[in-house]
Amino acid sequence: MSQAGEVPRGRIRSILPDIYLGRWPTGPLNSITDVSGVLVHTQSIEPDSDVHTGVTTILPRKDWHKYSSFAGVFRFNGCGEMTGSHWINETGLLNSPIIITGTSSVGEGYRGVTEYAYRNYRQGGDAVDLFLLPVIAETYDGFLSDPARFAVTPEHVMNGIENATADAVTEGNSGGGTGMICHRFKGGTGSSSRIIKGYSSEGKQVNYNLGVLVQANYGVSETLCIGGVHVGRILQKQGHLTETAPSGGIKAEPRKDGSIIIIVATDAPLIPIQLQRLATRATVGLGKVGGYGSNNSGDIFLAFSTANKIPSGDVSMQSRPGYNDYTPAERTVRMSDNDTMNGLFEAAADATEEAIYNAMFMAESMTGYKGRHVSALDLDLVKKIIQDDRIG
């Protein structure tokens, strides 16, 4: 399927301005970085035509080394990796950057976060002054990038931590999503956000922000839906789904159903079990696009909240002199009423759906490892299909 045509690459709202993507408005950037304090960096690593990989870095807060965030993890299907998830399930605490990369680079991600922390945040003295279980997630980019080249280094990861910003996320063939494939089209990195009206503990109306970042690398073309329209099925009927080799010959579909990592961030005051519930709702957004969580797919979702700041030093009790780990000590935290969370649930699903679309709409065709080619979604055809559906 060719991406040639008059419609340039763009986010879904610029290509299909009338599409319905839920009832909650987007944030100003329509990006996970609309959640105050969240910083992101994407770096593509492409030294030659055989390597198309990269690193996406998410800092839950700039002072992540001082303060943990409440977090929750949900595993839709487990053929994938997210290190540190056992500790998050155990404690509900995220005290690490989130690194998303290719499968063969998980070790470099782990080393990079650990080395950065030891270089910058050791306190000295006799006590254990640094406890860290880095959160490194992956999807497999080995169809378009040679995984045996180990192109990602710890230095790339440390650079991402150092240079993460509050700018809108660079989407498509960027960061860890550089060499990824989604619904057999070129996939990659995508993001979106929502604003949900709520109330503070004092009864004042406030806006809560929720943002999603995806690394989309899953799915078959036939199941692709866009705004409720079965685009993949229509493209199949129209004969647009044949994969072409660089020589022009037709070849089989490129790979097994892969994986997706979904990160949900919010400034709404949620405790770990609520964040686990929020992460679960990302499944709804994935399902609306056409993901089924196949046996060979690593679909792992993490949600965190920036509303509570928990001193990370409490692991060794250094931040609370006189306390020890045998004497329960009260800490005040903020949380939302469970009966008021439906808006957040919807926002997580809708932002996930849109983030996947943005990854595919912004991605560009790629010829990579061994001359393998994956075309971007043809936005001319998609636009025509959606318009014809409305007329029909």
C-alpha angles and dihedrals in degrees: 000000000000126000091207116126145091098285110090122215111278144142116286095254091056092049097040105023094173097052116125112233101166136297100276120093121239125246119255093271096030085224139113086255089071084083102090113248096017112124128191137189128184125193126181117206112204112150092162142350093284097057124064108155139115151161133267116198124196120186110198086204134352091246093049089139091061102036131037124213126221110253144172133201130209125191112206091173125356108216090115145054139257111166118211092032094115090059091048090052090047099048108011089233130128112196101160141071113261112240121192119189144130123310096254092051100060091103093053090049091052092047092047095054092044094047092048091052094048092047094051113022112038111127101195126216129100099296126089095268102182131041117175137159103184119221108228121169130184148191124191118261096169095119094066100021130049103243092195091068092072089208095169113085133188087252090063089054094048089048089055092052091048096048105037112134142184092247121121112281116262104239140204116023093017140117116340088348094063096108100026130124127211125193086346090299125099108288135172139130124002138165142187140166143204137203118221122191114228144145135263123228087265091058095252118141112249137172117241119201127215125185135182133202121189135190098203117200107139146089146049124272098239094064097051112127125183119193091341094308117121093232095163093053091048092049089050092052090048091052097245100125104080115121114226126209120223088259090058097252122129117252137179124277108288108242151345120285103285135194147282131210115202122191118191120193128185141167091212110116103255131158122220099271090050090050090050088054090048092051089052091060091063084077089069092057092046091050092051090059092047108268117144103179094246122204093261095045126104103211107172123162131192127189125189137177127216094198097094123050113205115187107242090210088074088085088076094024090238093130092057111050114204094028126104136186094261096059115073110227125195121238125185116230135174124236140169125245108260090225091063100053103093093096090054091048092053092045092053091051095045095045090049091052092049094044090057091050090049091052091054098039093050096043119100130213115273137199109197146144114020089000092290113162131205119184125218119242109278102242093192090060093043092051092050093048092051092046092048090050091054092048091047 
